[in-house]
Amino acid sequence: MALDIAIDHGVPEVRLEDHEELGETTAWLLLGLAVVQGWFYATENRAKVINLLMTLGSTAVLGVLLATAYHGGELVYKLGVNVG
């Protein structure tokens, strides 16, 4: 519904789609990270390499999450999406 309102007010659809795609990517990365982390804990595999990989993966997900939030902020504060 918010997407339709924003498009009706002239917000470029590509900006909205970028934010949506980043949000979906963030969700899938977080799900994947949770599954991998759960598997590591279930198998009690705590090697240093695995800890390093989990740290790098978490850092990458954090970067995507921050990019998603930044794009969302631009939609609201620069383009005025759904601002009364």
C-alpha positions as CSV (number, residue, x, y, z in Angstrom):
1,M,0.0,0.0,0.0
2,A,2.8,2.4,0.9
3,L,4.5,1.6,-2.4
4,D,1.4,2.5,-4.4
5,I,1.0,5.8,-2.5
6,A,4.6,6.7,-3.1
7,I,4.4,5.9,-6.8
8,D,1.2,8.0,-7.1
9,H,3.1,10.9,-5.5
10,G,5.9,10.7,-8.2
11,V,8.6,8.9,-6.2
12,P,10.8,7.0,-8.7
13,E,9.9,3.4,-8.6
14,V,13.5,2.3,-9.0
15,R,14.4,3.9,-5.6
16,L,11.6,2.0,-4.0
17,E,12.6,-1.3,-5.6
18,D,16.2,-0.8,-4.5
19,H,15.1,-0.5,-0.9
20,E,12.8,-3.5,-1.3
21,E,15.6,-5.7,-2.8
22,L,18.0,-4.7,0.0
23,G,15.4,-5.6,2.6
24,E,14.8,-9.0,1.0
25,T,18.6,-9.6,0.7
26,T,19.0,-8.7,4.4
27,A,16.3,-11.1,5.5
28,W,17.8,-14.0,3.5
29,L,21.3,-13.3,4.7
30,L,20.1,-13.2,8.3
31,L,18.2,-16.5,7.8
32,G,21.2,-18.1,6.3
33,L,23.5,-16.9,9.0
34,A,21.1,-18.2,11.7
35,V,20.9,-21.6,10.0
36,V,24.7,-21.9,9.7
37,Q,25.2,-20.7,13.3
38,G,22.6,-23.2,14.6
39,W,24.3,-26.0,12.7
40,F,27.6,-25.1,14.2
41,Y,26.2,-25.1,17.7
42,A,24.3,-28.3,17.1
43,T,27.5,-30.1,16.0
44,E,29.5,-28.4,18.7
45,N,32.0,-27.4,16.0
46,R,33.9,-24.4,17.5
47,A,37.1,-24.2,15.4
48,K,38.8,-20.8,15.1
49,V,38.2,-20.8,11.3
50,I,34.4,-21.2,11.8
51,N,34.4,-18.4,14.4
52,L,36.2,-16.1,11.9
53,L,33.7,-17.0,9.2
54,M,30.8,-16.3,11.4
55,T,32.3,-12.9,12.4
56,L,32.9,-12.0,8.7
57,G,29.4,-13.2,7.8
58,S,27.8,-11.1,10.6
59,T,29.8,-8.1,9.5
60,A,28.7,-8.5,5.9
61,V,25.0,-8.8,7.0
62,L,25.4,-5.7,9.1
63,G,26.7,-3.8,6.1
64,V,23.7,-4.8,4.0
65,L,21.4,-4.0,6.9
66,L,22.9,-0.5,7.2
67,A,22.6,0.1,3.5
68,T,18.9,-0.9,3.7
69,A,18.3,1.5,6.5
70,Y,20.1,4.3,4.7
71,H,18.0,3.8,1.6
72,G,14.8,3.8,3.7
73,G,15.9,7.0,5.4
74,E,16.5,8.6,2.0
75,L,13.1,7.6,0.9
76,V,11.5,9.3,3.8
77,Y,13.7,12.3,4.5
78,K,14.9,13.2,1.0
79,L,12.0,12.0,-1.2
80,G,9.2,12.5,1.4
81,V,7.7,9.0,0.9
82,N,4.5,8.8,2.9
83,V,5.1,12.0,4.8
84,G,2.0,13.9,5.5
